[in-house]
Amino acid sequence: MAHRHGHDDHDHEHDHEFEEIVVLEDEDGNEHECAIYDFEFEGRSYAVLFPLDDPEDGGLIYRLELDEAGDEVLMEIEDDEEFQRVVAFLEAEDDN
């Protein structure tokens, strides 16, 4: 399950610069357009995907890694401590 990056506890405008729009297919074959905000943190690459069909729902946070072919792939962040550090980084970035 992917983690969500929402802002239920405070209200503000997002200042993220979106790199691109991608279309993802879910397990039911439904397509979803998402804006991607990617960033570096602690020497790793991460991405937040914001579904364009429901932008108020927050974003999904993934780690970006390279597969065997050298293509970037989205990986779920399974370590809760790593996820919490990434969320704290994003929230601190939003506060600036």
DSSP file (Angstrom, degrees, kcal/mol; ACC not computed):
  #  RESIDUE AA STRUCTURE BP1 BP2  ACC     N-H-->O    O-->H-N    N-H-->O    O-->H-N    TCO  KAPPA ALPHA  PHI   PSI    X-CA   Y-CA   Z-CA
    1    1 A M              0   0    0      0, 0.0     2,-0.2     0, 0.0     0, 0.0   0.000 360.0 360.0 360.0 137.6    0.0    0.0    0.0
    2    2 A A        -     0   0    0     74,-0.1     2,-0.3     1,-0.1    60,-0.1  -0.490 360.0-117.9 -82.2 152.5    1.3    3.5   -0.9
    3    3 A H  E     -A   61   0A   0     58,-0.7    58,-1.8    -2,-0.2     2,-0.4  -0.655  22.9-135.0 -89.8 146.6    1.6    6.2    1.7
    4    4 A R  E     -A   60   0A   0     -2,-0.3     2,-0.6    56,-0.2    56,-0.2  -0.802   5.4-154.9-103.5 144.4   -0.3    9.4    1.5
    5    5 A H  E     +A   59   0A   0     54,-2.9    54,-1.6    -2,-0.4     2,-0.2  -0.874  34.8 157.0-116.5  93.7    1.1   12.9    2.0
    6    6 A G        -     0   0    0     -2,-0.6     3,-0.1    52,-0.2    51,-0.1  -0.545  43.2-138.8-112.3 178.6   -1.8   15.0    3.0
    7    7 A H    >   +     0   0    0     -2,-0.2     3,-0.9     1,-0.1     5,-0.1  -0.364  45.3 142.0-134.8  54.1   -2.2   18.2    4.9
    8    8 A D  T 3  S+     0   0    0      1,-0.2    -1,-0.1     3,-0.1     3,-0.0   0.767  72.1  55.2 -68.3 -24.9   -5.3   17.6    7.1
    9    9 A D  T 3  S+     0   0    0     -3,-0.1     2,-0.3     1,-0.1    -1,-0.2   0.545 116.1  23.5 -90.6  -5.7   -3.8   19.5   10.0
   10   10 A H    <   -     0   0    0     -3,-0.9     2,-0.5     2,-0.1    -1,-0.1  -0.991  67.8-130.7-155.4 160.9   -3.1   22.7    8.2
   11   11 A D        +     0   0    0     -2,-0.3     2,-0.3    -3,-0.0    -3,-0.1  -0.952  43.0 127.0-119.7 123.9   -4.3   24.7    5.2
   12   12 A H        -     0   0    0     -2,-0.5     2,-0.3    -5,-0.1    -2,-0.1  -0.982  55.7 -91.1-164.1 166.7   -2.0   26.2    2.6
   13   13 A E        -     0   0    0     -2,-0.3     2,-0.3    81,-0.1    -2,-0.0  -0.647  42.4-118.1 -83.4 140.9   -1.2   26.4   -1.1
   14   14 A H        -     0   0    0     -2,-0.3    -1,-0.0     1,-0.1    80,-0.0  -0.602  22.7-171.7 -77.8 141.2    1.2   23.9   -2.6
   15   15 A D        +     0   0    0     -2,-0.3    -1,-0.1     2,-0.1     2,-0.1   0.114  37.2 135.0-117.4  17.5    4.4   25.4   -4.0
   16   16 A H        -     0   0    0      1,-0.1     2,-0.7    21,-0.0    -2,-0.0  -0.406  52.0-135.5 -70.2 143.1    5.7   22.2   -5.6
   17   17 A E        -     0   0    0     21,-0.1     2,-0.4    -2,-0.1    21,-0.3  -0.900  21.2-139.3 -97.4 118.2    7.1   22.3   -9.2
   18   18 A F        -     0   0    0     -2,-0.7    19,-0.2     1,-0.2     3,-0.1  -0.627  10.8-161.3 -83.1 132.5    5.7   19.4  -11.1
   19   19 A E        -     0   0    0     17,-2.6     2,-0.3    -2,-0.4    -1,-0.2   0.860  64.7 -28.0 -79.0 -38.6    8.2   17.7  -13.4
   20   20 A E  E     -B   36   0A   0     16,-0.7    16,-2.5     2,-0.0     2,-0.5  -0.978  55.4-107.4-167.3 169.8    5.7   15.9  -15.6
   21   21 A I  E     -B   35   0A   0     -2,-0.3     2,-0.3    14,-0.2    14,-0.2  -0.956  36.4-175.5-111.6 131.4    2.3   14.3  -15.9
   22   22 A V  E     -B   34   0A   0     12,-2.8    12,-3.0    -2,-0.5     2,-0.5  -0.878  22.1-133.2-124.2 158.8    2.2   10.5  -16.0
   23   23 A V  E     -B   33   0A   0     -2,-0.3     2,-0.4    10,-0.2    10,-0.2  -0.963  24.5-169.6-112.0 121.9   -0.6    8.0  -16.5
   24   24 A L  E     -B   32   0A   0      8,-2.8     8,-2.7    -2,-0.5     2,-0.5  -0.861  13.2-141.9-111.3 146.1   -0.6    5.0  -14.1
   25   25 A E  E     -B   31   0A   0     -2,-0.4     6,-0.2     6,-0.2     2,-0.0  -0.920  16.1-146.3-108.2 129.1   -2.8    1.9  -14.4
   26   26 A D    >   -     0   0    0      4,-2.7     3,-2.0    -2,-0.5    -1,-0.0  -0.228  37.6 -88.1 -84.8-179.1   -4.2    0.4  -11.2
   27   27 A E  T 3  S+     0   0    0      1,-0.3    -1,-0.1     2,-0.1    -2,-0.0   0.678 127.6  54.8 -65.9 -16.9   -4.8   -3.3  -10.5
   28   28 A D  T 3  S-     0   0    0      2,-0.1    -1,-0.3     0, 0.0     3,-0.1   0.389 120.2-106.3 -94.2   2.3   -8.3   -3.0  -12.1
   29   29 A G  S <  S+     0   0    0     -3,-2.0     2,-0.3     1,-0.3    -2,-0.1   0.523  73.1 142.3  85.9   5.7   -7.0   -1.6  -15.4
   30   30 A N        -     0   0    0      1,-0.0    -4,-2.7    -5,-0.0     2,-0.3  -0.631  45.4-134.6 -81.1 137.9   -8.2    2.0  -14.6
   31   31 A E  E     -B   25   0A   0     -2,-0.3     2,-0.4    -6,-0.2    -6,-0.2  -0.738  20.0-171.4 -95.5 141.7   -5.9    4.8  -15.8
   32   32 A H  E     -B   24   0A   0     -8,-2.7    -8,-2.8    -2,-0.3     2,-0.4  -0.996  17.1-138.9-134.1 126.6   -5.1    7.7  -13.5
   33   33 A E  E     -B   23   0A   0     -2,-0.4    19,-3.0   -10,-0.2    20,-0.6  -0.705  27.6-176.3 -83.1 134.6   -3.2   10.9  -14.5
   34   34 A C  E     -BC  22  51A   0    -12,-3.0   -12,-2.8    -2,-0.4     2,-0.4  -0.990  24.6-136.1-133.8 140.7   -0.8   12.1  -11.8
   35   35 A A  E     -BC  21  50A   0     15,-2.4    15,-2.8    -2,-0.4     2,-0.5  -0.773  27.6-142.7 -87.4 140.4    1.5   15.1  -11.5
   36   36 A I  E     -BC  20  49A   0    -16,-2.5   -17,-2.6    -2,-0.4   -16,-0.7  -0.911  18.2-173.8-111.7 130.6    4.9   14.1  -10.2
   37   37 A Y  E     - C   0  48A   0     11,-2.4    11,-2.8    -2,-0.5     2,-0.3  -0.983  17.1-171.5-114.8 115.4    7.0   16.2   -7.9
   38   38 A D  E     + C   0  47A   0     -2,-0.5     2,-0.3   -21,-0.3     9,-0.2  -0.827  10.0 162.8-112.7 153.8   10.5   14.6   -7.5
   39   39 A F  E     - C   0  46A   0      7,-2.1     7,-2.8    -2,-0.3     2,-0.4  -0.972  34.3-112.1-158.8 163.2   13.2   15.5   -5.0
   40   40 A E  E     + C   0  45A   0     -2,-0.3     2,-0.3     5,-0.2     5,-0.2  -0.863  34.0 167.6-105.1 140.3   16.4   14.4   -3.4
   41   41 A F  E >   - C   0  44A   0      3,-2.5     3,-1.8    -2,-0.4    45,-0.1  -0.933  66.9  -8.5-154.9 129.3   16.6   13.6    0.4
   42   42 A E  T 3  S-     0   0    0     -2,-0.3     3,-0.1     1,-0.3    44,-0.0   0.838 128.3 -54.9  52.4  37.8   19.3   11.8    2.4
   43   43 A G  T 3  S+     0   0    0      1,-0.3     2,-0.3     0, 0.0    -1,-0.3   0.568 119.1 100.3  77.8   9.3   21.1   10.9   -0.8
   44   44 A R  E <  S-C   41   0A   0     -3,-1.8    -3,-2.5    21,-0.0     2,-0.4  -0.851  70.0-119.1-124.1 160.8   18.1    9.2   -2.4
   45   45 A S  E     +CD  40  64A   0     19,-0.6    19,-2.8    -2,-0.3     2,-0.3  -0.830  32.4 178.1-101.5 138.7   15.5   10.2   -5.0
   46   46 A Y  E     -CD  39  63A   0     -7,-2.8    -7,-2.1    -2,-0.4     2,-0.3  -0.889  12.0-156.5-133.0 163.0   11.8   10.3   -4.1
   47   47 A A  E     -CD  38  62A   0     15,-2.7    15,-2.9    -2,-0.3     2,-0.5  -0.999   7.0-154.0-142.4 142.3    8.6   11.2   -5.9
   48   48 A V  E     -CD  37  61A   0    -11,-2.8   -11,-2.4    -2,-0.3     2,-0.5  -0.980  15.4-155.0-112.2 125.7    5.2   12.4   -4.8
   49   49 A L  E     -CD  36  60A   0     11,-2.8    11,-2.5    -2,-0.5   -13,-0.2  -0.897   4.0-163.4-103.4 124.5    2.4   11.6   -7.2
   50   50 A F  E     -C   35   0A   0    -15,-2.8   -15,-2.4    -2,-0.5     9,-0.2  -0.921  20.5-131.4-108.3 109.4   -0.7   13.8   -7.0
   51   51 A P  E >   -C   34   0A   0      0, 0.0     3,-0.8     0, 0.0   -17,-0.3  -0.403   9.3-151.2 -60.6 127.0   -3.7   12.3   -8.7
   52   52 A L  T 3  S+     0   0    0    -19,-3.0   -18,-0.1     1,-0.2   -20,-0.0   0.749  93.0  60.6 -73.9 -23.1   -5.2   14.9  -11.0
   53   53 A D  T 3  S+     0   0    0    -20,-0.6    -1,-0.2     1,-0.2   -19,-0.1   0.653 124.9  16.2 -79.0 -13.1   -8.7   13.4  -10.7
   54   54 A D    X   +     0   0    0     -3,-0.8     3,-1.7     4,-0.1    -1,-0.2  -0.370  69.9 162.5-153.2  66.4   -8.7   14.1   -6.9
   55   55 A P  G >  S+     0   0    0      0, 0.0     3,-1.2     0, 0.0    -3,-0.1   0.741  72.5  64.9 -65.2 -23.7   -5.9   16.5   -6.0
   56   56 A E  G 3  S+     0   0    0      1,-0.3     3,-0.1    -6,-0.0    -6,-0.0   0.614  85.4  75.9 -73.3 -10.6   -7.4   17.4   -2.6
   57   57 A D  G <  S-     0   0    0     -3,-1.7    -1,-0.3     1,-0.3     2,-0.1   0.485 102.9-122.2 -79.7  -2.5   -6.7   13.8   -1.5
   58   58 A G    <   -     0   0    0     -3,-1.2    -1,-0.3    -7,-0.1     2,-0.3  -0.419  33.7 -67.4  90.3-170.6   -3.0   14.4   -1.1
   59   59 A G  E     -A    5   0A   0    -54,-1.6   -54,-2.9    -9,-0.2     2,-0.5  -0.743  30.8-120.2-120.6 166.5   -0.2   12.6   -2.8
   60   60 A L  E     -AD   4  49A   0    -11,-2.5   -11,-2.8    -2,-0.3     2,-0.5  -0.927  27.9-144.2-106.6 128.4    1.4    9.2   -2.8
   61   61 A I  E     +AD   3  48A   0    -58,-1.8   -58,-0.7    -2,-0.5    16,-0.5  -0.801  25.0 168.0-100.4 131.0    5.1    9.1   -1.8
   62   62 A Y  E     - D   0  47A   0    -15,-2.9   -15,-2.7    -2,-0.5     2,-0.4  -0.935  34.3-121.0-133.9 157.3    7.5    6.7   -3.4
   63   63 A R  E     -ED  75  46A   0     12,-2.8    12,-2.9    -2,-0.3     2,-0.5  -0.832  29.8-133.9 -92.1 139.3   11.3    6.1   -3.6
   64   64 A L  E     +ED  74  45A   0    -19,-2.8   -19,-0.6    -2,-0.4     2,-0.3  -0.840  33.4 166.8 -95.3 128.0   12.7    6.3   -7.1
   65   65 A E  E     -E   73   0A   0      8,-2.3     8,-3.1    -2,-0.5     2,-0.4  -0.891  34.4-111.7-133.2 165.1   15.1    3.5   -8.0
   66   66 A L  E     -E   72   0A   0     -2,-0.3     6,-0.2     6,-0.2     2,-0.1  -0.829  26.7-146.1 -99.5 136.7   16.7    2.3  -11.2
   67   67 A D    >   -     0   0    0      4,-2.6     3,-1.9    -2,-0.4    -1,-0.0  -0.241  41.8 -82.2 -87.2-174.9   15.8   -1.1  -12.6
   68   68 A E  T 3  S+     0   0    0      1,-0.3    -1,-0.1     2,-0.1    -2,-0.0   0.790 131.2  52.7 -60.5 -29.3   18.1   -3.5  -14.5
   69   69 A A  T 3  S-     0   0    0      2,-0.1    -1,-0.3     1,-0.0     3,-0.1   0.482 120.2-108.0 -85.4  -3.0   17.5   -1.6  -17.8
   70   70 A G  S <  S+     0   0    0     -3,-1.9     2,-0.3     1,-0.3    -2,-0.1   0.594  74.4 137.9  86.7  10.9   18.4    1.8  -16.1
   71   71 A D        -     0   0    0      1,-0.1    -4,-2.6     0, 0.0    -1,-0.3  -0.676  58.9-110.2 -90.2 145.0   14.8    3.0  -16.1
   72   72 A E  E     -E   66   0A   0     -2,-0.3     2,-0.3    -6,-0.2    -6,-0.2  -0.546  38.6-174.6 -72.8 135.9   13.4    4.8  -13.1
   73   73 A V  E     -E   65   0A   0     -8,-3.1    -8,-2.3    -2,-0.3     2,-0.5  -0.959  26.0-117.3-130.2 150.3   10.8    2.8  -11.2
   74   74 A L  E     -E   64   0A   0     -2,-0.3     2,-0.4   -10,-0.2   -10,-0.2  -0.753  31.6-170.3 -87.8 127.7    8.5    3.8   -8.3
   75   75 A M  E     -E   63   0A   0    -12,-2.9   -12,-2.8    -2,-0.5     2,-0.1  -0.961  24.0-117.2-120.2 135.8    9.1    1.7   -5.1
   76   76 A E        -     0   0    0     -2,-0.4     2,-1.0   -14,-0.2   -14,-0.1  -0.403  26.6-121.4 -65.7 145.7    7.0    1.7   -2.1
   77   77 A I        +     0   0    0    -16,-0.5    -1,-0.1     1,-0.2   -16,-0.1  -0.809  36.2 173.6 -90.2 104.4    8.7    3.0    1.1
   78   78 A E        +     0   0    0     -2,-1.0     2,-0.7     4,-0.0    -1,-0.2   0.708  53.0  86.8 -88.1 -21.3    8.3    0.0    3.4
   79   79 A D     >  -     0   0    0      1,-0.2     4,-2.4     2,-0.0     5,-0.2  -0.721  65.4-156.0 -83.8 115.8   10.4    1.3    6.3
   80   80 A D  H  > S+     0   0    0     -2,-0.7     4,-2.5     1,-0.2    -1,-0.2   0.856  92.1  52.8 -61.5 -37.3    8.2    3.4    8.5
   81   81 A E  H  > S+     0   0    0      2,-0.2     4,-2.0     1,-0.2    -1,-0.2   0.922 110.1  47.4 -66.2 -43.2   11.1    5.4    9.9
   82   82 A E  H  > S+     0   0    0      2,-0.2     4,-2.2     1,-0.2    -2,-0.2   0.930 112.3  50.6 -61.0 -45.1   12.3    6.3    6.5
   83   83 A F  H  X S+     0   0    0     -4,-2.4     4,-2.6     1,-0.2    -2,-0.2   0.919 109.2  50.5 -59.7 -44.6    8.7    7.3    5.5
   84   84 A Q  H  X S+     0   0    0     -4,-2.5     4,-2.4     1,-0.2    -1,-0.2   0.873 109.8  50.8 -63.2 -37.6    8.3    9.5    8.6
   85   85 A R  H  X S+     0   0    0     -4,-2.0     4,-2.2     2,-0.2    -1,-0.2   0.906 111.1  48.5 -65.3 -40.9   11.6   11.3    7.8
   86   86 A V  H  X S+     0   0    0     -4,-2.2     4,-2.5     2,-0.2    -2,-0.2   0.927 112.0  48.5 -65.2 -44.9   10.5   11.9    4.2
   87   87 A V  H  X S+     0   0    0     -4,-2.6     4,-2.8     1,-0.2     5,-0.2   0.925 111.1  50.6 -60.6 -44.9    7.1   13.3    5.4
   88   88 A A  H  X S+     0   0    0     -4,-2.4     4,-2.4     1,-0.2    -1,-0.2   0.900 110.1  50.7 -60.2 -40.8    8.8   15.5    7.9
   89   89 A F  H  X S+     0   0    0     -4,-2.2     4,-2.2     2,-0.2    -1,-0.2   0.932 111.9  46.7 -61.5 -46.7   11.1   16.8    5.2
   90   90 A L  H  X S+     0   0    0     -4,-2.5     4,-2.3     1,-0.2    -2,-0.2   0.899 112.7  49.1 -64.4 -41.1    8.2   17.6    2.9
   91   91 A E  H  X S+     0   0    0     -4,-2.8     4,-1.6     2,-0.2    -1,-0.2   0.890 111.4  49.1 -67.1 -37.9    6.2   19.3    5.6
   92   92 A A  H  X S+     0   0    0     -4,-2.4     4,-0.7    -5,-0.2    -1,-0.2   0.883 110.9  51.1 -66.2 -37.4    9.2   21.4    6.6
   93   93 A E  H >< S+     0   0    0     -4,-2.2     3,-0.8     1,-0.2    -2,-0.2   0.894 108.9  51.1 -64.8 -40.7    9.6   22.3    2.9
   94   94 A D  H 3< S+     0   0    0     -4,-2.3    -1,-0.2     1,-0.2    -2,-0.2   0.826 104.6  57.7 -65.9 -31.9    6.0   23.3    2.7
   95   95 A D  H 3<        0   0    0     -4,-1.6    -1,-0.2     1,-0.2    -2,-0.2   0.680 360.0 360.0 -73.8 -16.6    6.3   25.6    5.7
   96   96 A N    <<        0   0    0     -3,-0.8    -1,-0.2    -4,-0.7    -2,-0.2   0.466 360.0 360.0 -84.9 360.0    9.1   27.6    4.0
